[in-house]
Amino acid sequence: MMIAAAILVVAAAVALLLLSQREPKLVLSEQDTGRVFARLPLKDGDSFSVTFRHSVNKSDVTEIYQRRGKEIWLTGCVYYGFGAGVAEVLEPGWTLENGENGEMIIGNIEQKMYDLTYIVGTVYDHILDINGEKIILNELCGKNAKVCFSIK
């Protein structure tokens, strides 16, 4: 009887381990080669962000994403100045707030990302913030790496 109980406990532990490994993760891979830089846990509904220095206005931009099943959605953006590639007009449904430090915060973007790729900076870096951890993409992937984000 004790052996049967022990076997059931071990089997349950193995099953849980296998299920947790099957849970889709945020995968960062090289666009051209498919080389995987990282597989990071990200629960369905959780968010992550990428912060970088805008090449024109030289201020930080943070783009906020959310995992929805096996999809990535852009949900918000935080920036400090206007420039090429930064929203200057709000789309219907978007919100705009001003932060305490002069930042402009756009919310409710709700844009599905079919191909989310960043080219890691050579002068300024890209910083991934996921599950409270900051990951410097220059150190993880290298300068000029074309990093694709996907849920797999």
Secondary structure, DSSP 8 states (H G I E B T S, - for coil): -HHHHHHHHHHHHHHHHHHHHHS-EEEEEETTT--EEEEEE--TT-EEEEEEE-TTT--EEEEEEEEETTEEEEEEEEESS--TTS--S--TT-EEEE-TTS-EEEE---EEESSEEEE--SSS-EEEEETTEEEEHHHHH-TT-EEEEEE-
